[in-house]
Amino acid sequence: MDTIDQGMELGIADLLGLSVENLSKFLLLEDAGGLLILLVAKGIVRPDLHQVREVVGCRRLHMASAATLRQCLDTVPGRVSLLDLVGHRGQVDTVVLDGNLTVTDEQTALPLGSDDVSVCLPGSCLPDLARKLASQVFILPES
């Protein structure tokens, strides 16, 4: 499974026992200066990158290339997870968390190394986990 759409077709939310709203989307972003930012967004809707730019303090963001994903996290597009930072500390030092995800004790799924295994954690645990894995953690305002 490489995309949210593929996961939805496979019924991933039901398989994990989660509501669609509590699925997480992970995007590795890069700013114009080369800063890598892992965005953890709630749900399957398109995240607001303007809001991410404001919180982090950068002007331009784009999706990190497949080569960057391989080099920094040893993964491929569509398979990024917050847990990828465990074995690659220092490669991605900035994490941005969706505030709507962090204020709930509802479970969300974090893929572990591939999409074959996921770890489900309460969204409220994500800030503490992210702080153990990255030097900068930002939380977007709730919407």
Summary of the structure (lengths in Angstrom):
residues: 143
radius of gyration: 14.0
end to end distance: 28.7
largest distance: 40.1
contacts: 429
relative contact order: 0.20
helix: 35%
strand: 25%
